[in-house]
Amino acid sequence: MTSLIAGHRVRGVSGELKESPLQAAHEELGGKLVPFAGWNMPIRYGSILEEHAAVRESVGVFDISHMGQFVVTGAGAEGWLDGLLTNHVGALGDGEGHYTLLLNEGSGVIDDLILYRQEAERFFLVVNAAKIAEDFTWMGGRLVEGVELEDRSEDFAAMAVQGPEAVAVFAKMLPGAE
């Protein structure tokens, strides 16, 4: 469900669990599905020890489609983000990203997130699933002229590939991609 707050979209929370685009595959592969931040998500397929060892020694692939995605654009986007986040946004070149924190007015942490600079005046943020509405409302309430904030969370599916073999597996999944 999407609603408007001061002209901005905010994904609402209903009683129904959302499903990943990979839901059928999770079920077919025997994933143990549990409610998480409004989503029916897999937490494991085998034993926790086996999965831990796979990520430490080889590779693990995780469905992170429940994560939130925001796009920030505009001539003042860098400076505006610098006022909300802990890391210096200007340190990022096009195509680079960093882990950072979204702060409240008392410098308390609202959420931890990943910020990517796509272009000079275009940024992509990956926020925690349970914080999508809160983060978007907080940020949207502090918009300045010339900066646009869009919640694109319902437009993406995502996979995290982790472990020492991650680069090789990723290369097989998307040949020619860097």
C-alpha positions, 0 to 999 in steps of 0.5 A: 500500500502506498500513500502520500505524505506532503506530496511524497509516496510512503509504503504503508504497513498492512496485516498481510505479509509481502512475498519476495519475487523469489517466494516460489523458489524458496518454497521449492528449495525447502527454505524455512520461511518466517515473518520479518519486517512485514515480509515472509522471508527465508532464514535458512535452508539447512542447518545454521552451522552448514550455512555459516560454514558455506559463507565463511569458506565458499559462498552464500546467496541471500534474498534481500528483496525486503530491503528499502530503496530510496532515490535522492536527486537534485542539485542540492542532494549531496549537501542535504544528505550530508546534513542527515548522514554521518559519512561525508557524501562528497567523498563518494565518486560516481558508482561508489558507496559506503555504509553510513547512519541516518541520524535524528536531530539529537544525533541518535541513530534512526537507521544504518544504511548503504548510500551509493552515488550513481551520478553527481546529483543522483543517489541510491540508498538501501535502508532496513526493511523495518525502517522504510516508512520511518526513514522515508517520513523522517527524510521527507519531512526535511526536504529542501527546495531542489531535492527530490526523495522517492521511495522505490522499495516496491520496484526492486528485488535484490540478492546479496552474494557473500563469501570468498567465492562471491566474485566468481559466482557473481561473474557466472551469474552475470557474465561481463558485469563488473 
